[in-house]
Amino acid sequence: MNERANDGMIGAAVPRPDALDKVRGEARFVDDLAFPGMLHAAVIRSTVPHAKICKLDLTSVSKHPRVTCTLTANEVPGENVVHVIYDYQPALADEIVRYVGEPIALLAAEDRASARSAAAHATIDYEELPAVFDPLSALSPDAPTVAVPAATEKAPNLFNAMRIRKGNVAQGFAQADVIVEGEYRTGYQEHAYLETQGAIAVPELNGAIAIYGTMQCPFYVQAAVAKVLGLPLSKVRVIQTATGGAFGGKEDVPSLVSSLAALLAWKVRRPVKLVFDREEDILTSSKRHPSIVRYKSGAKADGTLTAIEVDFVYNAGSYQTLSSAVLWRGLMTAAGPYRIPHVKIDGRSVATNTVPCGAFRGFGSPQVIFAHESQMDRLAERLGIDRLEIRRRNALQIGDETATKQRLGESVGVLQTIEEAGRLAHWEERLRKVEAFNAASRDRRRGLGISSVIYGVGLGGKAPFLDKAGAYMKLEADGSIGIAVGTVEMGQGLTTALTQIASEALSVPFDRIHLAPVDSSRVPDSGPTVASRGTMMSGLAILDAAAKLKERIRAAAKDLHIPEEEIPSRLQEIAQAFWMRNLDPAVEGWAKGAPVDWDEETGLGNAYFVYSYATHIAQVEVDLTTGEVSVEDFVAVHDSGRIVNHQLASGQVEGGIAQGLGFALMEEISQKDGHLMTTGFTTYRIPTIRDIAADTKVAFVEALYPAGPFGAKGLGEVPLMASHTAVSRAVAHALGAAVNAYPLSPERVKTTLPSRA
């Protein structure tokens, strides 16, 4: 079979296989499913941020005529924990609650309205305990202890501390002609996925249980449910339903949601559905970690970076969930895509009595990117160097070392993204036009911002054992191909990209290939669908399976005296021979990430097997009277290796731009004494089509990664990472003032405005 007989499939804009079902409303999301005898669950939650539970009375709940059962922590058949990375977070609080909204008890009723109304009748008496809500205050030795288990007596709420030590920063700063320092703060960001959290637990024969749900990580859910029910993994089957968005918010939280539904289903031996409404979802699901980043940068007179010193703190909330991994990603990203000989970076994740924070697109990197790109601009200003030029002079290239002393040997396209973004934006010409506009206007100011980023693809040196993926591939009797993989489609277009990879590899038409919904019983643990790893890892697994299947097809064709060049046109005939001769038509493929070696003590080593890069340029206009910011123009250039589907990739970039714009300008959840003050989209502003730049240019420079499927790397998270700081730096340029905190709401912009004499 010709490896490129189906030439042109990679990179082509083919229709999404899942598009019509979604457009027609025929896709089955978790809340569309029903099972015979199904009950509806509700969660009884803490109303205080930190307290002992003195009394829990569910008598009135049980008396509700439509309530079938209740369940408390002492009825958990397995371990009362939700396994994510650590086993510290209880499924149901037993003696202590640590955040507002923490689950304490459950009930199941005949309908959803009855379940929710009955939950309000629970009586809980608390003995309130001292609480702490600010991460810096939580690090004080005399702060109330939140963390489980407590870290140390000196820092009882320190979940994790990580560091990088490269070179000698004192020497690096001594070599610098200019040193700038800044502190940068960001707050919560809500995922705002269209579909809220939900799961259905269905008891099956022989003591097994099935979980149907909206999720990113079926194998996380499988492990969590098995632990809480005390079952072997082989008796827990997880089926991902159509998923209406995730952005990281359905990496860790579905393990809790599914565990709660499973506990009730296990008790009553009936299917149980638990679906959050929007208020419950916002108030209790994970968020982007609020951050405080202190950054010091040094450079020579020609703009060459000499040293950085970074200290950042992330508010993890009351339980770790994924915070150690989020912190590590921030650590790996804090230096940016630049050559820096001397590096000192310290990162800490801290426990507070607030809702647990978890994964969010970018996974700990946007917070430090805000800081490192702001610092680059400040260095450029002090040195009188153009902002694009200072990035160009310091951009990593093949042969350079990263902040962790990883030598980059291939697929490094950041310099090309800078140059192409500058060309597409007409950078110098546009700067002149912006300056002319500002000189002529009293009521409005325009600004131009640039941001360059690096992103380690996959899970990297902190969790290399998770960088794996499996694929099952079957030649059907009619010559069509069935495939199952362990990574999930959640709106990003993974099904389309993987089908294209299979089509190209097998020389089988795109519409003759079908990817089945993810079912944990069909493929081995393939790790999570996170870290922009889906296309690369499952793509490699599909290529592995395709190579094995092609060998069988070639052997069968040889027996049938079919020339190799005729195999694609006669595949149905060959498939019939498989059927008639009892030949095995099914294969399994496997992929694992390239080796990494990272030292936790120094933070040095090969942190990731490959990196993606991007440069974004934004033009904004600021209304000096109202403080409102509008994004007028946007250019985004990415290096994600070979692009499998340009249309889907462009859509990913445009969506990430919108999400980053929201992070920078408008998305905000205030917190008061552990209570989130936002309950829905009437008070939580997200971008609409009116907020997006009318002129958005997306381009790709394809620095191929030889070990990726057809040269592909990761893309999904990178657009958000680059976009928000391009916007915020444009605002800083327009105002001629420091911009050190998100979001840049009209109120904050007004307080930042320079004096208008």
N, C-alpha and C positions, 0 to 999 in steps of 0.2 A: 504494500500500500504506500502510495506517495505521501510523504510527510506533509507536503504542501499542496495536495491535489485540490483542496477546497480553498485555494488561495483567496485572500481578501476577507475571510471571516474575522480575523483578528484586526480590530480597529473599526470594523463596520458598525453602522448604526442600524441594528436589527430591532424589530418590535419586541417589547418585553412580553414573555409568555404569560405573566401574571396580570398584565394591564387590563385586558378586557373584563375579566372577572371583577376586578376592583372598580372599574368605571361603571359597570352594570349593576354593582351592588350585590354580586353573587358570591364574592369571596366570603368565606366563613371565618369570622373572628370568634374569639372565645365566647363572647356574650351572645353570639348567634346560635351556639350549640345548646342542645338540651338532651337529657337522657331520661329514660323511664324512672319515675320515683325520685327525681332530682330535688334536693333541698337547696335553700339559699342561706348563706352564712352571713353573719355580722360579727364585727370585732368590738369588744368592750375595751376601751383604751384609757390610759392614764390622763388625767386632767391637770396634773401638777408635774413640774420638771424633775423633782428629786424627793423621794419620800419612802418611808416604810409602809407597806400595806398592813394595816392593823386588822381590818375586817373586810371580807368580800361576801356580800349577800346577794345571791341570784334568785331568791325565792320569787320575787315579783316577775322576774324574767321567765322563770319556768312555768308560772301560772298563765302566761299568755296563751290563748287558745290555739294559736298557730305555731307555737314553738315546739319542736320535737325533742331537742336536747340542748344541754349546755356542757361546757368543758373547761376545766381549769388546769393549772400547771401540774398538779399532783396526779392527773390522769394521763399524762404523756407516757405512751408505752415504751418508747426508746429513751434517748437522751434529750433533755429539754434544752437544745441548742439549735441555732441555725448555722450550719457549716458554710462559711464562705472561704476565707483563708484560715481564720482562727475559729475556735469553738467557744467564744465568750458570750455571744449574744443569745439570750434565751428566746425560744419561740413564744413563750408566755411568761411574763414577769411573775416571780413567785413571792419573794419577800420585799424586793426593792424595785422601784421604778426610777429610771434615769433620764427620761425625756417625756415631754408632753406628746401624747399619742402612742406611747408604748403599749403593745397588746398585753392585756391582763387575763381576759377570758374570751370564750367564743360561744356562739349559739347558732343553731340551725333551725330554720323555720320553713313553712310550706311555700312562702313567697317572699320576695325581696323587701317589700314595704313592711311586712310584719316583722321581718328580721331586724330591720333598722329601727323601727319604733320600739320593739321589745328591748333592744340593747340600752335604750335610754332609761330603763327602769332598774338597772343595776345600782346597788348601793355599795360604795367603797369608802371606808374610813382610812385616812392617812395620818401618819405622823411626819410632817414635812421636815426635810433635812436641808442643811445649807447647800446652796447651788452656785455654780459658776458658769457664766455664759460667754466670757471673753477668753480667747486662747492665751493671751499674754498673762492675764490674771490667773488662769488655771495653772501656769507654770510656777507660780509662787509656792515656796515650800509650805506655807500655811493655808493654801487653797483647799476647799472641800474636795475630798477624793471622789472622782467620778469613774476613773478607769477600772476596768476589770480584765486581768488583775492589776493592782496598783503597780506602777513601774518601779519607782524607788522612793525612799523617804524624802529625798531632796526634790524630786520632781514626780509627785504621785500621779500626775495626769499626762505624762509624756508617753505616748504610744510608741513612737519610733523616732530615732535620730539617725540620720545618714550623712555621709560626707564624701567629698572629693578633695584630694590633696595632690596637686601636680606642680612640680617646680617649687619655687620659693617666692611667695607673693610680696614679701618685704623687698626682695631684690627687684621684682617686677615693677613695683610702684616707685622704687628709687630710680629706675630707668625712664619713668614716664615724664613727659613735659607737661601733661595736663592730667588731673585727677578730678573726677566728678562723683558725687554721692547722691543717692536719692532713696526715698521710701515710697512704696507703692502698695495700694490696698484695693482688694476686690471683695465683693460680697457673694451671696448665694446666686446661683442661676438655676432656674427650674427647667426641666427637660421639655415640657410643653408638647409632648407627643400627643397625637390625635386620639389614640386609644389608651384608656387608663389601664392600670394593673388589673390582671384577672387570671383566675385558674379554676379548673374543674377537676376534682379528684373522683375517680370512679373505681370502686372495688372490683377486682377481677377474680377468676377462679384460682383455687389453690393458694389463697392468702396473698395474692399479688394485688398491686394497685397501679392504675394508670393516671397520669397527670396530663391534662390538656391545658395549654396556656399560652399567653403572649409573653415571649421571652427571647433573650439573646443567647443563653447558655444552657441548653437542655441538660448537659452533663453536670453542671453545678446543681441544678434542681434535683436531678436523680440522686446525687450524693446527700443533699440536705434532707430530702424526704426519707431516704433509707435510714439515715441516722435518727431522725425524730420518731420514726415508727419502729425502729429496731429491726429492720428487715435487711436481708442481703440485697445488694445492688441488682441482682438478677430478677428480683421480684418487683422492681420499680421501673415502670415503662413511662417515658416522657415523650409526648407528641407536641411539637410546636404548631400552634394554629397560625393562621394568617395574622401578622403582627403589624399593628398600625403605628409604627415608629418606635424608637427606643433611645438612640443617642447616648447609650451607656446606662440609662435609667432602668433598663430591663436586664442588666447584668447580675446585680446582687439581689435586688428587691424581690424578684420572682421566687427566689429560694424561700423567703419568708412567707409570701402569699401562698405558694403551693403547699408549704408545710402546714399552714393553718387550715387550709381546705382539706388536706389529707388527714389531719387529726380528727376532724369531725366525721369524714367519710369512714374512717377506720372504726370509729365508735358506733355509728348507726348502721354501717354496712349498706349505705345508700350513696349514690352520687351527690356531691355537694359542690355548689358553685359559689365562688367568692370574687366579686367584681367591685372595685372601688368606684365611687362617684368622684367627680373632679375635686371637690373640697377635700375629701379624705385622701385622695392621691397627693395633692399638693402639700397638705399638712404633715403627712407621715412618710412619704417616699424620699429617697436620697436626693441630694442636691450637689452642685459643684461646690467644692471646699472654699469657703472664704479664706483670704490670704493676707499676710503682711510680709512684704519682701523688701529687705534692705540691701542695697546694691552699691558697690564701689568699683569704678572702672578707671584704668589708667591707659594712656596712649602717648606715643611719641608725636613730635610736631608734624610728621607726615601722615598721621592717622593710624599708624600701626599699633595695634593693641599690645600691651605689655603684661597686664595683670587684671584679674577681677577677684573681688571678695564678695560673696553673697551669703546672706543669712535669711532664710524664709521659714515662716510658720504657717501651717494649714490647720484650720479648725475642723477636726474630724467628726465632731459630735460625740454622742455618748458611747458608741461602739465602733470598733475598728472597721468592720466590713472590709472594704478594699483599700483603706487609707495607706497601708504600707506600700502597696503597689503604686498608688497615685503619687505618693511622696517620692518614690524612686524615679518615676517618669519625670517629675518636676526637677529632680536632681540632675538627671541626664540631659535635660533640655536647657538648664539655666544659663549655660555659656553661649547659647545660640549657635548658628552655623559658621563660626569664625575660628581662625587660628589664634590661640591665646597660649603663650608659653607658661604662664604662671597662674594657677587656678586654686582658689580655696572656696569651697561651697559647703554650707551646712543647711540641712533641712530637717524640720521637726513637724510631726503630726501630733495634735494635742486633743485630749478629751475635754469636752464641756457638756453641760446638761442641755444639749440641743439635739435636734433630729440628726441621726447619723448621715454623714455625707459619703458619697460613693463615686461611681464612675460617671463621667460626663465627657462627651466628645472632646478629645484633646488630653483628657486623663491626667490632670495636674500640670500640664505644660502651658496653657494660656496665661495663668497667673504670672509665671516667671518670664514668659515672652513679653508681656506688657512691660516688665521691668527692663529686660535686656535691650529691647528695641528703643525704649525711651532713653536709656543711657547712651546708645549709639548716636541718637540725635543730639543729645547734650554735648557729647564729645565733638561732634561735627561742628556745632555752633561755636564752641570754645576755640576750636582750631581754625575756623574759617574754611572748612572743607565741605563740599557738597554732600548732602546726606546719602544720596545714591552712591557717590564715589567712595565714601568711607566704608560702605558695605562691600563694594567691589574689591577694594584693596585688601580686605581682611577675610574674604570668603574662602571657605575650605575648598581645596582642590585635590585631585588624586595625588597621593604621596604624603599629604598632610596628616597631622595627628589631631584627633578630637580632644575635648577637655579630659577624657578618660585615658588618653594616650593610645587610643585605637588608631592604627595606621589605615588610612582609607586607600584601598587598592583598585576600586572599580565603582562605576555608577555614581558619580558625584556631579550633579548638575546644578548646584546652587548658583555658581557664577553665571551660568547661562540664563537662569531664571531672572537674575538681577538685570542683566543686559537686555534680555528680551522684554521684560516689563518696562524698563526705561524707554525702549524703542517704541513699544505699543502706546505708551502714555505720552510720548513726545515730551519727556521729562523737562528738559531745559526750556523749551518753548512754552510749555504749560506753566512753569514757574514764573516766567516773565509775564504771562497773561494774568496770573493770580496776583502778582505784585502790582500790576497796572490797575486791576480791578480794585484792590484794597486802597490804593492811593486815591482813587476817585470816589470811593463810597464811604459815607459816614454811618450808615445803618447796618451794613452787612460786611462780613469778612469771609474771604475764601482761604482755604488751606490745602496743602498737598502733603500726604503722609505715605511713608513706605515702610514695609515690614518684611523681613526675610526670616525663614524658620528652617529648622532641621527636625526630622521626626524619625525615630528608630522604629522600623517596621517589625511587628511581632511583639512577643512578650519579653524577649531579651534575657540578659544575664540574671535577673532576679527570679525568673520562673521559666527556665529553658525547658523543663519537663512538660510544660503545657503547649509548647510550640510543636504541634503534631496535627495530623488530620487524616481521616480515612474516607475512602470512597468505595461504594459497591456499584458494579457496572454489569449489566446483563444484555446480551444480544437476544432480542425476541424473535419468534419464529417468522415474523414478517420482515425482518431486517431493521426494525426500529430499535432504539436503544433506551433502556431504563437505567437511571442513575439515582443513587442515594448518597448524600454526604452528611457530615455532622455539623457543618456550619449553616447559619440560618439566613433566610431572606427576611428583612425587616423594613423593606422599602428602599434599600440602597441599590437594588438591581443586581444582587449577587446571582440569582437564578439565571439571569440573562447572560452575565459574563461567563459563568461556568458552563452554560450550554454552548456558548461560542467556543470556548476552549475545547470542549469535547468534540464539537463539530469539526473544528480544524484538525484535531489530533486523529480523528477516525475517518475523515473524509465522508462524513454522513451529513445529509442536509439538516440544517438547524431545526426545522419543524418535525424531524423524525426522532428527536431526542426529548426525553421527559425527565425532569428532576422531581422526585417524589418529595412530599413533605418530610421534614426531619422527624425521625422516630429513633429514640435511643436504642431500641432493640434491633435495628437494622444495620447500624454501623458502630464501630468502636468509638470510645471517647476521643473526640476530635478537638478538645480544648474549646475555649470560648470564642464567640464571634465578636471579637474586640480587636483593638490595636491595629486596625487596617490590615488584618491578616487573612480575611476570608478568601479573596480572589487568589492570593499567592499560595496559601497553604492548601486549600481545597483544590485549587487549580493544579498544583503539583501532584496531589493524590489522584486526581482524574487522569493526568498524563501517565502516571505510573500504572493505573488500571488499564488505560487505553493501550499502552505498549504490550501488556500481557494479553489483552483480548486480540490485538492485531496479530500476534504470533499464532494464536489458535485459528484465527480466520485465514491467515496465510497457509497454514498447514492443511486446513480443510479445502481451500481453493486448489492447492497443489494436488490433493487426492482427486478432485473433480476435474483436473486438467484445465483450470481457469487461469489464464495469464494474470500476473499481478496487476498490470495496468487496467484490467477489466473488473477488478474486485469491487470498486465503488458502484458500478452500474449493475453488478450481478449479486449484490449483497443479500438480497432476499432469497435468491437461489441457494446461496451458501448457508444462510440461516436455516432454511428448510432441511438442508443436509445435517446440520447440528441436531435438529429435532428428530429426524428419521434415524440417525445413527447413534442417538443417545450420547452425543458429545456434550461436555460441560460448557454451557454458554455464559457462565457467570464468573467474574473475577473480583478481587479486592485490590484496591490501591492504597498506598500508604505514603505519607510525606512527613518529614520532620525537619525542623529548622537547622540551619548550619550551626556548628559548634560555637559557643561563646565562652569566654573565660573572664569573669569579672571578680575583682577582689573587694569584699565588703568593707574591709578595714581602711583601705586607701581610696576606694571608689574608682580604681584604675583597672583597665583591661578592655577587652572587646565586649562592649555592652550590648550591641545588636549585630546581626549578620549583614544588615544593609540599612541604608537611610533613604528617606524621601525628603524633598526640599520644595520650597515655594517662595515666591516674592509677590507681594500684593502692593498696589498703589491705589490710593483713594483720594478723590477730591471732594471736599465738603464746603458747605456754605453755612455760616453761623449768623443768625439774626441777633444783632446786638441788643435789641429791645426786649425780646422774649427769652433769649438764651436757647432757642430751638436750633437744632443741627439737622441739616439735610445732606444726604450723600448724593452728589451730582454725577460722579463718574467713577468707574472702578475698572482696574486691570488686574487680572490674576494669572500668573504663570507658574506652572507646576512641573516638577520632575518626579514622576511616579513610575519611571521606567516605561516599558511598552504599554500603551493604552489599549485595552481590550475592546472597549466600546466608547468612541469619542462622545457620542450623544449622552450616554449615561454619566460619563466622567464629567462632562461639562455641567450636567444637572447636579452632580454631587458638589462641584465647586460653587455653583450659584446658591445652593441650599446652605452650604457652610458659610458663605459670605453673609447671607441673611442672618444666620444664627450668631455670627460674630458681631455683626452690626447691633443686634439686640443686646448682646453682652456689654458692648462698649457704651451704648447710648441710653438704653431704656429699661432693661430687665433688672428688677430690684425686689427683694423680699426683706422687709424690715423684721426685726426680731425684738421682742420685749419680754424680758424675764423668762426666756425659753419658749415663748409663744410666737409662732409665725403669724404675721399680721396680714397675710394675703391668703385668700381662700378660693380665688377663681380668676378667670381671665378678664373680669371687669376691673380688677385692681392690679393685675400683673400684665404689664404691657409687653407684647411681642411684635416684631416687625410685620407689617402687611405689605402688599404689593406696592402701595404708595410710598413706602419707606426705602424701597430698593432703587439703586441707581438706574435711571432709564438706559444709560449706555454702560453695559458691563461687557468687557472683553475677557474671554477665557482662552488660554493657549497652553500648550504642553511642549516641553523640551524632553525628549525621550532618551535619557541616559540609561541604556539597557542594562538590566541585571541578569547576567548569564544564567544564574541558578534559579531564576523565577520562571513561571510559565510564559514562554515566548518573550521573556525579558521583562515581565511585569513586576512592579513593586506595589506598595500600598498607597492609597489615596484618601480614604474616607474621612479621617480625622483632620488632615492637614489644612483644608480650606478654612475651617473655623479658626485654627491656630494662627494663621497669617492675617485674617481679615480684620479682627477686632483692633489690633494695634495699628494697622494701616489707617483705620478710621480715627482712633484716638490721637495718633500723631498728626493727622491732618487737622484735627481740632486744635491741638497745641500750636501748630504752625499758624492757623488762622488767628488765634488769640494772642500769639506772641507771649504766652504765659505757660507756666508749668501745669501739667495735667498728671496728677498722681493718684487718682482714685476713680473707680467705676461705681455706678454708671454715670455717664456725662449727661445727666438729666438737665432740662432747662434751668432748674434751680441751682444745680452745681455749676453749670456753665456761667450763670449770672454772677455767682460769687467769685468766679475765676477771671472775669472780664477785667482787662486793664482799664485804668482811668481814662475817661473820654473827656479831655479838656475842651 
